[in-house]
Amino acid sequence: MIHDTASPKEEPTEFAPPPPLPLLEGLATTRSIRRYTSDPILDEDLATMLFSATRAPTGSNRQNFRFVVLRDGPIALQAKALLGEAFRKGWSEKRSDDGYDQGSGAAENSPKARTARAMQHFVDHFEQTPVVVLGCIRGRHRAFQDGASIFPACQNLLLAARALGYGGVMTGWHRMVENELRQLIGIPEEVTIAATIPLGKPQGNHGPVRRRPLQELVYDDAWEQPAAWANDPEGTRFTQAGPPRERP
Ligand SMILES: Cc1cc2nc3c(=O)[nH]c(=O)nc-3n(C[C@H](O)[C@H](O)[C@H](O)COP(=O)(O)O)c2cc1C
């Protein structure tokens, strides 16, 4: 069963803890959430999310990740404002580069047009996001092991948010204001901001994420050798998104 964590209301609501969410169900139903109610994130829930994030593996268990949590403090508000500008610019460029208003995007009810509206809403309301987490990693110019060590933690954070009735999304649009953020927050030179993760209580629903069929994504034994055993569970729905398909 998929637990519905959506709230139809915009006003702060009494927040009942959601029922326990089995791990595999959580993995398959943690969508990117870009619309939030005005409900705050409870301190104890935020602590659980950060605890979960920091349980993630890092190369050699260096734990070289650091998280800056932007809530309502004076620096946080300035950082959210900076990020809001960057996100609007980032989306505006993507909207035009990826042709969101071309082809089927011109039809108001097409999936493309709906995605564009959701993205526009997301960036237009960025400053109202209840909490924004900056996922940072020490070792600014180092190789794979350092850079990659932040992303398992970010995904843990999102999964924990899901389990507690919240949602968020991994993003990279901080890049165009990284220097300003660095100065404002006092982030040292040798630390990279790797991900910006807005979090809040979803206005919409979590639910099964859509990906391409396992047969396209998994090979057995050698590159592009079909994995006959890799079947999606009954009833899985797929997405058209992704790179062009090379094989039928
Ligand atoms: C490394 C990475 C970078 C991403 N950057 C952005 C971003 O800058 N802006 C954004 O809105 N979403 C961003 N996303 C979210 C993806 O667009 C999203 O996960 C993907 O479309 C699948 O959607 P779903 O998670 O709802 O299934 C990013 C995701 C990842 C993993």
The ligand as an ORCA input file, in Angstrom:
! r2SCAN-3c Opt
* xyz 0 1
  C      22.240     14.764     -9.607
  C      20.839     15.300     -9.751
  C      20.661     16.637    -10.100
  C      19.370     17.168    -10.208
  N      19.220     18.511    -10.483
  C      17.977     19.045    -10.480
  C      17.798     20.465    -10.607
  O      18.760     21.231    -10.721
  N      16.535     20.961    -10.574
  C      15.446     20.160    -10.396
  O      14.323     20.673    -10.357
  N      15.575     18.795    -10.274
  C      16.805     18.236    -10.299
  N      16.958     16.867    -10.117
  C      15.752     16.010     -9.931
  C      15.464     15.169    -11.180
  O      14.963     16.008    -12.186
  C      14.429     14.077    -10.821
  O      14.954     13.239     -9.825
  C      14.083     13.233    -12.037
  O      13.430     14.020    -13.000
  C      13.173     12.062    -11.689
  O      11.979     12.520    -11.113
  P      11.332     11.708     -9.917
  O      12.398     11.679     -8.864
  O      10.122     12.476     -9.468
  O      10.993     10.368    -10.438
  C      18.231     16.328    -10.005
  C      18.424     14.975     -9.654
  C      19.706     14.473     -9.510
  C      19.874     13.026     -9.085
*
